[in-house]
Amino acid sequence: MATSAAARARPESPSGGTGESGLRDRDEAVKAAWHALISAKVASWNALERELGESHGLGVSDFEVLDYLAGRPDGCRSQSLADAVHLSQSALSRLADRLERHGLVQRSNCADDRRGINLVLTPAGRDRHAQALRTYCEVLARTLPPALVARFE
């Protein structure tokens, strides 16, 4: 009796049932979901980098910082902002330097903690964010899996 390579690759569970096979099936599903998620993220990120850059002179991380600050008229501590946009403190500092040079954000000392730095959008930053927001949403609507978007509608 011939057996397939797939059947030979799957040892039976010690109990003779399908417990281990079920685990492998679940593992394969989890891995497939992870790969689909990463694929969607990379496709969306690359399209955002291209279109935000060409149309608005922004990278994805630039936009994410402007977007977060747009919802906080009084600004935000740099450490809280770094956590929110998933950047290291040093990466955020370099990004904030660039955004400040372009007049999009302003740094100030925190009123309640002199060691902290507060970042706030400038009027130019608010304008650039408003212009880029439509592009950002259109690219994501086009590149994210529709089923994922539907979960949040």
N, C-alpha and C positions, 0 to 999 in steps of 0.2 A: 504494500500500500504506500503510495507516494504522498509525501507531505509538502506543503508549500513552504517557501522560505519564511514567510510571515508566521506560519504556525510553529516552525522550528525556533523562531526568535522569541516566542512567547512561552516561557516555561509555565507549567500549570502551578496553581497555588497549592500550598501544602495540604489544604483541605480538599483538593480536587475540584473546588468550585471556581467561580469566575471572579472572586474578590480581587485578586491581583490584576486580572485583566481589566476589571472595572476601574481600578486605580490607574492603570496605564491609559485607558480611554480618557479618563478625566485629565490626566497629565497632558495627554496630546491635545485635548481641547483647551486647556489653560495655555499651553505653549502656542497654539494657533491664535488664540485671542491676543496674547502678548505680541506676536509678530504682526497681526493686523493693526493693533494699536500703534506700534512703532512705525509701521508703514504709513498709516494715516498721518501721524505726527510729522514724519520726515517730509512727506509730500506737501502738507500744509505749510510747514516751516519754510521749505524752499520756495514755494510760491509766494508766501508773505515777504520773505527777504527780497525777492526779485521785485515784486510790485510795490511794496512800501518804499524800497530804495529808489526805484525809477521814478515813481510818482511824487514821493514826499521827502526823499533824502533821509529816511529812517530805516534802521534795522528793526528786527522783531523785538529785541530787548529794549531798544529805545522806546518803541511804541508801548510796550508793556509797562514801562516806568511812567510814561506820560498818562496812560490810561488809568493806572492805579492812583496817581496824584490828581487826576481830573475829578475823582470822586471824593477828594479831601481838600476842600478850599483852604484850610488852614495848614496844609502840608502834612508831612509825615517824618518821623525820625528815620534816619538812614538805615538803622539796623532793622526796624520793622519793615521798611520797604524792601530791603534785601531779602528778607524771609518771604515776603509776599510774592515777589517776582522770581524767586528761586535762583538768586545770584549770591555769590560770596560777597562779603563786605568789600574786599579789594576790587572785585569785578564791578560792583556797583559804584565804588568810588571813581574808577576810571571812566565809567559810563557817565556818571554825574559831571565829571570834569568836562567831557565832550559836550553834553547837553547844556552846561552852563556857558561854555565858550560860544555856543550858538544862540544863546539868549533864551533858551527854552525852560530852564529851571534856575532857581536861585537858592543858594545855601544860606542858612543863618544858624546861630547858636540856639539850642533849645532853651526855652524860658525856664523850664523846671529842672533842667539838668545841664549845667554848663559844659559837661564833657560831651554831650550829644550834639549831633548836627541834624538840623531840620531841612528838608527839601520841599520846595513849593513851586508850583507851575507859575511861570510868568504869563502875562497876556499873550505873548508870542507863542508860548508853549500850549496855551489853551487853543489858540487858533490852529496850530499845526496838528494837535490832537484831533480837533473837530474835522479837519480836512482829511486826515488819514483814517478816521474811524470807519467811514463808508467803504474804503478800499479793504480794510482789515476784515470787516464783516462779509463783504462780497467774496473775498478769497476763501474764507473759512466755509461759507455756505457752499461754495463750489468744490472744495477739496475734502471736507469731512464726510464720513459715511452718513447718509441720510438717516439711517436708523438711530445713530448716536445723537444727532441733532434733535430728532423727534422725541427722544427721552426727556428733553429739557423744555419742550414747548408746552 
